[in-house]
Amino acid sequence: MAFKDLFKFKQGETTFIFVGGKGGVGKTSISSATALWLANQGKKTLIVSTDPAHSLSDSLEVSIGHYPVKINENLYAVEIDPDKAMEEKQRALESQKSVASPDQLMGLDFLGEQMDLASASPGADEAAAFEVFLSVMTSNEYDVVVFDTAPTGHTLRLLSFPEIMDSWVGKLMKAKAKLGSAANALKNIIPFMDAADDLQSSKELEETKKQIDEAKAVLSDPDRTTFKMVVIPEEMSIYESERAIEALNKYDITTDSIIVNQVMPDISDCDFCHSRYMLQQKRLALIDQKFSDQVVAEVPLFKDEVKGQEKLLKLAEILYEGKDNDEVQPNVIQL
C-alpha cells in the first residue's frame, strides 16, 4: 500500500489526523508537511497546534494565532491558546456580572474563582484543544483537520476527554443547581448552562450524552480518525511510542502508520557518521519488529532545518509520493 493511500475521506464529513510522538521527534514538521500536501491535493485543510510550546508558526514561517488564519489556497492554521480562551470566558462573565442581581453575584464570583483555578491547572491546554475538536467535529467545514499534538502524555489526556466528560457533566449539573437562577445567565459562557427551572431535566442530560457519544464515535471511527506516530531511530522514542499505541488502543483510536524521521544515510568516509548509521540500522530493525502490523515509512535526515513551506513540501513529497531527496545522498553531503 502506498503511504498516501492511508488517507480516507467521506463526502460531507471531516477526516481527523493526529500526528504524535515523543518530544523532539519532528511532529510539527511532519504535521505541517502533511497539511500542506493535503491542501495541494485540493482538500480544504485545517492544521491545529495543541502543543502549549507552539512551533507551528516557526515551521510554516507565517504568523498564526488563536483563531484560524488562511495560509494559502485550501490551508488554514490555528495555535490553540488556553489563556486567550479563558480570557474570553472571563470577559463574558464580567459582562454578566454587570446586569446580575445581588444574589446572582455570589454565584458568579464563585464561578470566576473556579475559572481562574482552571486556567492554571494541569489539563487546561487539553480542555481548550478538545473544545476546538468538538467545534470542528460537528461543523464539517473542513475536508481534513490535522492535529500537531503535544508530547505523548498531553495527547493521551486530550484523547481521554470523552471519557472524562461523562463524569464532568454530572458535576456541572450539580454546579447549576447551586448557582440557581444565575445558571441561566451563563449559557453563552459554559455549555449546557441554559436549562430552564428543571435543572436535572433528563432531556438536557440526554443531549449532553449524545454529544459525548458522538465525540467517542468519531474518535473511534478508523474511516474518520487516525493517529500517525512519529518516531526517530532511538530506543527511548521507540518504546514510548509502543506504550502510546497501547494506550490509544484502549480508547479505540486507530494508529494507521509509523513515520520514522531523521534516518541517516551511510557516509563511509566519516567514522562518526558511519557509527550512527549502523546504530540506526539496528533501531530500524527494532521498529520493524515492534510495529510489524503497521505501515512504516521513513523520512531521511535533511542537511538543513526543515522549515518553510518549500522545504516542508519536499518532505511531504518524499513521504507521500516516494520521491528521493538528493541532498541526503552520501556523494553530495559536504562535511
DRENLORO-993876 format. One line per field, with one value per residue (C-alpha): residue in one letter; chain; residue number from 0; x, y, z. Coordinates in steps of 0.5 Angstrom, whole numbers. Each point is the difference from the previous one (the first is absolute). Layout:
BEGIN
type	(A|...) $
mol	(A|...) $
seq	(NUM|...) $
east	(X|...) $
north	(Y|...) $
up	(Z|...) $
***
This chain:
BEGIN
type	(M|A|F|K|D|L|F|K|F|K|Q|G|E|T|T|F|I|F|V|G|G|K|G|G|V|G|K|T|S|I|S|S|A|T|A|L|W|L|A|N|Q|G|K|K|T|L|I|V|S|T|D|P|A|H|S|L|S|D|S|L|E|V|S|I|G|H|Y|P|V|K|I|N|E|N|L|Y|A|V|E|I|D|P|D|K|A|M|E|E|K|Q|R|A|L|E|S|Q|K|S|V|A|S|P|D|Q|L|M|G|L|D|F|L|G|E|Q|M|D|L|A|S|A|S|P|G|A|D|E|A|A|A|F|E|V|F|L|S|V|M|T|S|N|E|Y|D|V|V|V|F|D|T|A|P|T|G|H|T|L|R|L|L|S|F|P|E|I|M|D|S|W|V|G|K|L|M|K|A|K|A|K|L|G|S|A|A|N|A|L|K|N|I|I|P|F|M|D|A|A|D|D|L|Q|S|S|K|E|L|E|E|T|K|K|Q|I|D|E|A|K|A|V|L|S|D|P|D|R|T|T|F|K|M|V|V|I|P|E|E|M|S|I|Y|E|S|E|R|A|I|E|A|L|N|K|Y|D|I|T|T|D|S|I|I|V|N|Q|V|M|P|D|I|S|D|C|D|F|C|H|S|R|Y|M|L|Q|Q|K|R|L|A|L|I|D|Q|K|F|S|D|Q|V|V|A|E|V|P|L|F|K|D|E|V|K|G|Q|E|K|L|L|K|L|A|E|I|L|Y|E|G|K|D|N|D|E|V|Q|P|N|V|I|Q|L) $
mol	(A|A|A|A|A|A|A|A|A|A|A|A|A|A|A|A|A|A|A|A|A|A|A|A|A|A|A|A|A|A|A|A|A|A|A|A|A|A|A|A|A|A|A|A|A|A|A|A|A|A|A|A|A|A|A|A|A|A|A|A|A|A|A|A|A|A|A|A|A|A|A|A|A|A|A|A|A|A|A|A|A|A|A|A|A|A|A|A|A|A|A|A|A|A|A|A|A|A|A|A|A|A|A|A|A|A|A|A|A|A|A|A|A|A|A|A|A|A|A|A|A|A|A|A|A|A|A|A|A|A|A|A|A|A|A|A|A|A|A|A|A|A|A|A|A|A|A|A|A|A|A|A|A|A|A|A|A|A|A|A|A|A|A|A|A|A|A|A|A|A|A|A|A|A|A|A|A|A|A|A|A|A|A|A|A|A|A|A|A|A|A|A|A|A|A|A|A|A|A|A|A|A|A|A|A|A|A|A|A|A|A|A|A|A|A|A|A|A|A|A|A|A|A|A|A|A|A|A|A|A|A|A|A|A|A|A|A|A|A|A|A|A|A|A|A|A|A|A|A|A|A|A|A|A|A|A|A|A|A|A|A|A|A|A|A|A|A|A|A|A|A|A|A|A|A|A|A|A|A|A|A|A|A|A|A|A|A|A|A|A|A|A|A|A|A|A|A|A|A|A|A|A|A|A|A|A|A|A|A|A|A|A|A|A|A|A|A|A|A|A|A|A|A|A|A|A|A|A|A|A|A|A|A|A|A) $
seq	(0|1|2|3|4|5|6|7|8|9|10|11|12|13|14|15|16|17|18|19|20|21|22|23|24|25|26|27|28|29|30|31|32|33|34|35|36|37|38|39|40|41|42|43|44|45|46|47|48|49|50|51|52|53|54|55|56|57|58|59|60|61|62|63|64|65|66|67|68|69|70|71|72|73|74|75|76|77|78|79|80|81|82|83|84|85|86|87|88|89|90|91|92|93|94|95|96|97|98|99|100|101|102|103|104|105|106|107|108|109|110|111|112|113|114|115|116|117|118|119|120|121|122|123|124|125|126|127|128|129|130|131|132|133|134|135|136|137|138|139|140|141|142|143|144|145|146|147|148|149|150|151|152|153|154|155|156|157|158|159|160|161|162|163|164|165|166|167|168|169|170|171|172|173|174|175|176|177|178|179|180|181|182|183|184|185|186|187|188|189|190|191|192|193|194|195|196|197|198|199|200|201|202|203|204|205|206|207|208|209|210|211|212|213|214|215|216|217|218|219|220|221|222|223|224|225|226|227|228|229|230|231|232|233|234|235|236|237|238|239|240|241|242|243|244|245|246|247|248|249|250|251|252|253|254|255|256|257|258|259|260|261|262|263|264|265|266|267|268|269|270|271|272|273|274|275|276|277|278|279|280|281|282|283|284|285|286|287|288|289|290|291|292|293|294|295|296|297|298|299|300|301|302|303|304|305|306|307|308|309|310|311|312|313|314|315|316|317|318|319|320|321|322|323|324|325|326|327|328|329|330|331|332|333|334) $
east	(0|3|0|-5|-5|-1|-4|-7|-6|-7|-4|-3|4|6|6|5|7|4|8|3|6|6|2|5|-1|-3|-7|-1|4|-4|-7|2|2|-6|-5|4|0|-8|-1|4|-5|-6|-2|-2|4|1|6|-1|6|-2|7|1|7|-2|4|-5|2|7|-1|-4|3|-6|-4|-5|-5|-5|-5|0|4|1|7|-1|-5|-4|4|-2|4|-1|4|-4|1|-4|2|-4|-6|0|0|-6|-4|2|-2|-6|-1|2|-6|-5|2|-2|-7|0|-5|4|-2|3|6|3|-1|3|6|1|0|5|5|-1|1|7|2|-2|4|6|-1|3|-4|-2|3|-3|-7|1|2|-6|-5|3|0|-8|-1|4|-3|-7|0|4|2|7|1|6|3|7|2|7|0|4|5|-4|-2|-4|-3|-3|-3|-3|-3|-3|-4|-7|1|2|-6|-5|2|0|-7|-2|4|-2|-8|2|3|-6|-4|4|0|-7|-3|7|1|-5|5|6|-3|5|6|-1|-3|-6|-2|-6|-5|-7|-2|0|8|0|-4|1|0|6|4|-2|2|7|1|-2|6|5|-2|1|7|1|-3|4|7|-1|-2|6|-3|0|5|7|7|6|6|7|6|7|5|2|-2|-4|-4|-2|-2|-4|-4|-1|-3|-4|-3|-3|-3|-3|-3|-4|-3|-2|5|3|7|1|7|7|4|8|3|7|3|8|3|6|6|6|6|-3|1|-5|-5|1|-1|-6|-3|2|-4|-6|0|-1|-5|-4|0|-3|-5|-2|0|-4|-5|-1|-7|1|1|7|3|7|2|7|4|1|6|-3|-6|-7|-4|-3|-6|5|4|-6|-3|7|-1|-7|1|6|-5|-7|3|6|5|7|4|6|4|0|4|7|3|-3|1|5|4) $
north	(0|7|4|6|-6|0|7|-2|6|0|5|5|-3|3|-5|1|-2|0|1|-2|-3|2|7|2|-6|5|0|7|-1|-6|3|7|-4|-5|6|4|-6|-2|8|-1|-6|4|-1|5|-1|3|-1|0|1|-3|1|5|2|1|0|0|7|-1|-6|3|7|3|4|-5|2|-3|1|-4|4|-1|-2|-2|-3|-5|0|3|0|2|-1|-1|5|-2|6|4|-5|1|8|0|-4|4|7|-4|-1|7|3|-5|3|7|-2|-5|0|0|-7|-2|4|-5|-6|4|2|-7|-3|6|-3|-7|2|3|-6|-4|4|-1|-7|-6|-2|7|-1|-7|3|6|-5|-4|6|1|-7|0|6|-3|-7|3|5|-4|7|-3|-7|-1|2|-2|1|2|-3|1|-5|-7|1|6|-3|-6|5|3|-6|-3|6|-3|-5|6|4|-6|2|7|1|-3|5|6|-1|0|7|2|-2|4|6|0|6|2|-6|2|7|-5|-3|4|-2|-7|-6|-3|6|2|-4|2|-1|-7|-1|-7|-1|-7|4|4|-6|-4|6|0|-7|0|5|-4|-7|4|2|-7|-3|5|-1|-8|0|-2|3|7|0|-3|1|1|-2|4|-4|1|-6|0|-5|6|2|-7|-3|7|-1|-7|2|5|-4|-5|6|2|-7|1|6|-4|5|-3|1|-1|1|2|5|-1|7|2|-6|1|-2|-4|4|-4|5|2|-5|4|0|-7|-2|4|-3|-7|1|3|-6|-4|4|0|-8|1|5|-6|-5|4|3|-6|2|7|3|3|6|3|8|1|5|6|4|7|1|-2|7|4|-3|-1|-5|-3|-2|-3|-4|-2|-2|-5|-2|-1|0|-4|5|0|6|1|4|-7|-4|-1|2|7|1|5|-1) $
up	(0|-2|6|-3|0|7|0|0|-2|0|-3|4|7|2|1|6|0|7|-1|6|4|5|0|-5|-5|-5|1|-2|-7|-2|2|-4|-6|0|1|-6|-4|1|-2|-6|-2|1|7|4|6|7|4|7|5|7|3|5|-2|-7|-6|-6|-2|0|-4|-5|0|1|6|3|6|4|-6|-7|-5|-7|-2|-7|-5|4|6|7|6|8|6|6|6|6|3|-5|0|8|-1|-5|5|6|-4|-2|8|2|-5|3|7|-2|-1|5|7|7|1|-7|1|5|-4|-6|5|2|-8|-1|5|-3|-7|3|3|-6|-5|4|2|-4|-6|-2|-6|-2|2|-5|-5|1|-1|-7|-1|1|-4|-6|1|-1|-5|-5|-3|-2|-4|5|6|2|8|1|7|6|3|1|8|-2|-6|3|5|-5|-4|7|1|-3|6|5|-3|2|8|-2|-2|7|4|-5|1|8|-1|-4|6|5|-5|0|-5|-1|-4|-6|-1|-1|-6|-5|4|2|-4|3|5|-4|4|2|7|0|1|0|-7|-3|-7|1|3|-6|-5|4|0|-7|-2|4|-3|-7|2|2|-6|-5|4|0|-8|-4|-6|3|5|0|4|-3|5|-2|3|-1|0|7|6|4|-6|-2|7|2|-7|1|7|-3|-5|5|4|-7|-1|7|-3|-6|-4|-6|-2|-7|-1|3|-3|1|0|-1|-3|-1|-7|1|-1|-1|1|7|5|5|-6|-1|7|1|-7|3|6|-3|-4|6|2|-6|0|7|-3|-5|6|5|-6|-4|-1|-2|-7|2|-4|0|-1|-1|5|-4|-1|3|4|-3|1|-5|-5|-6|5|3|-7|-1|6|-2|-7|3|5|-4|-7|1|-3|1|4|-4|6|4|-5|3|-6|1|7|2|7) $
***
